[in-house]
Structure formats: C-alpha cells, structure tokens
C-alpha cells in the first residue's frame, strides 16, 4: 500500500475528516509537515474538505524567514490559502519564566486556535508521526509516567487530528524524495540539547538496529493499546462513582466518597477513582504524581482515626474515618476576596431549584481596581484581575496580549452588564469578526463541531445574550482591546 492510501485508510479508521470540514494545517516547512500538506491536498477532492495553512515564525533561528517564504511559495503553487504569523518566543519564554520549547508550543497552539476561529476552520491537522509517538513513549516511561503518559499522542483529541501518526519518518522522507518535493531542515533538531533529541538520535536508532527493526510500529501499537486500557479504567472508575450515587457533573467543590466499598476495589480502579475526584477540583495535574496518588490510597486504606494530606495546587485530601473528602484551600466558601478588594462577586440561582446545574449562574460584579478574584464554576477554576491602563501606555499592552489559550483579555469598558458565567440559552450569539458580524451560538457550535450531547456543558462567559467567551474555543471580537481601551478584564481558566 502506498503512503497516500495508508494515510487515507488511517483517516477513515479514526474518523478524522468529514465532508464539508475546513482543515487548518500547521506547516513549519520541515519534512513531516510538508508531507502532511501534500497528502491532505491530494485527498481534498476525495474526502470533500477545504484546506488552509498556518506557518508560525518563532523568531529564534536566523533562517526562520526563509522557512516562512518556502511555505508561502509552496501554498501558492498548490493554490491553498496560507497565513504567516510571527511571535517572539525568546521574549515570551523570558516573560512567562518557561523554556523556549514550552513557550513555542503555547504560542503555536494559541495562534492555531485563533486562526481557526478567524477563518472558520473546524479542525487542526498537525504532523506528529510514529517516531514522535515512540520518542514520547520512551521519554514518559523514563520519567515514571502511568497509563496516561504511556498512552502517548492521540490520533484525535478535541479539534486536533494527526493523520501521520502511524507513518514513520523514513517513510515520510522517502515519499517526498519519490515525488521530488523539497523541505526545510531545522538545525536545532540535529542537536542533543533536549531529551527528545537524545532519544531520537541515540536510543531509538540503537533499538531499531540492534533489538528489533519494527520497534517504531511496536511502540506505537503498545501506546494505542495502553490508551484503550486507560479509557477502560476511567470508565470503570466513573461507573463505580455512578453506582454509589455520585454524580460527577453536579458534585460540589469538595467531592467525597464512602470508603467501605472503595477498599474492596482493585488498586488500579482505586487509583482512577482518586484521579476522577481530583479532576473535579483542579484542571492542573502536571505536578500531581504517582506518589501523591499512592499516598492518598494508603490513607484511604487505613481505618484508624482521621488523616489528611496536602497536595500541589492547594489541594487537600482528608479522611474522616470511612469518608474521603477532596477540597481546595482557596475554595470560594473558605477564602474571601483580598482585603479592601474592588472586585466583588455574587452567585445567583434561578427560581426553580430543582433544575440541573445548567440553571446556575456565576455573576461578576466588577469595579475599577487591580485586585484579583478566584472562583470555581462547574469544575473549572477561574482567576479574574482588573487592569487599569495608565495614560499613554495602551500601546505597551497591545503588544502583550496573552497568547496562552486559557488566559484572555477583554475591554472592560465595552461590557454592558455584569459578566456572567453560565451555560447556553436560547438567543445567544457571538461576534465573529471585527466588522461586527454575529453568529448564533447554536450555529457556531455546529460549525466547530461541538458534539450535541456536550453543548449544554460548555462554559460560557456572557454579557447578556452576547457571548464574550466560549471557554476552550474562542472569544468574541466585540470585546477585543484597542487603542481606546482604558480598563482590561483579565481572566485565566486554570
């Protein structure tokens, strides 16, 4: 089977592309992304989708502008819309106190999602391949990851698709060579500074040459099998919670479980029960390790007295005899806003108290100031800050608009009422361009292919029936900051 047919079969197997889709492809100019572009272009008529390209110039390498020009000319040759974006990754890394590699990833995906919203693309195609999968697997294995880390890179996740995930880098380069297609080489990929590069240059080649030439495909298959196992464990944990009358969708900020039956479950299921509970109180899991999970489980298996553990992100696990309670130290019920805060808050509920959580609204009553406010809504933690722009300093802020997907700036003076965090309602709309064109929220959700069954649980930030932010998807153009902005409302979804 030739590479085109192999990729087509994989796309169909994983249900990556549907007729009428608009796909935005991230193309750096390297072999992987160029191959992705060529193959997607060849499949456009057969699968009936539209293709656009975004190239991100990180501003790190001197030859970066040459890469951008190469991608522009490649797209021109194939008559595909091409967008070039530039971002100062070294400056961003310094400002956010993170490595350039991590900052680059943040910036890329932020720009990808913004461009998708701008042009109406519903899916993002990226060029991760079988080698990337194997490198990730080995790196996570060495770091002590559990099933989640060893599951590796997913073929489809949210709006991201990876058509080349079961294709090796050798096959990619052979395909380009056979078709006389050139590509650019990033010199930093040839260095051994990063862990991934050392695995790429030394460990994987040794395994392929000295242990088994099918190492790449075997690791990729193992990662896929482990992902199925992880999904099953998560399903069993949720089923146990459901059987015990625990409704994960409506749990409070301090979920709790009875430990009598918990102690009879196999350890692997107990582990995933704990992780499901932690997911309810924090969106961050990076610093919660296997050691933390094991410590919570040991505490739960003990039947004497009461114990508690303090975890990253201000979390606390408390066992009171046969009950486990997970809480967060900055819970809105326990930690008021800062003293003399000019940001106040109130929460209101609709009159019909028998309705589901979809009837609950969180209202922000905001005044001028620079204090911060933290609160939780439907399992997501939010942090709010009002920023007053000094006279003549707006230009400084316009160049620093956050490029991290879950940090957003809004022009506070354009907000007509108190912002409300809620779920969708009839009549909701969102402004989709700077000319003020509106789109109904229902049509927007259809266009970006949010599954019907999950639409009622998507968190919205609204100004009346005008949607300011579809959390996890896009913000309204109506509230963008501009030269006339005097106050910025900054919101982080953590």
Secondary structure, 3 states (H helix, E strand, C coil): CCHHHHHHHHHHHCCCCCCCCEEEEECCCCHHHHHHHHHHHHHHHHHCCEEEEEEEECCCCCCHHHHHHHHHHHHHHHCCEEEEEECCHHHHHHHHCCCHHHHHHHHHHHHHHHHHHHHCCCEEECCCCHHHHHHHHHHHHHHCCCHHHHCCCCCEECCEECCCCCCCHHHHHHHHHHCCCCCCCCHHHHCCCCHHHHHHHHHHHHHHHHHCCCHHHHHHHHHHHHHHHHHHHHHHHHHHHHHCCCCCCCCCCCCEEEHHHHCCCCHHHHHHHHHHHHHHHCCCCCCCCHHHHHHHHHHHHCCCCEEEEEEHHHEEEEEECCEEEEEECCCCCCCCCCCCCCEEEEEEECCCCCCCHHHEEEEEEECCCCCEEEEEECCEEEEEEEEECCCCCHHHHHCCCCCCCCEEEEEHHHCCCCCEEECCCCCCEEECCCCCCEEEHHHHHHHCCCCHHHHHHCCEEEECCEEEEECCCEECHHHCCCCCCCEEEEEEEC
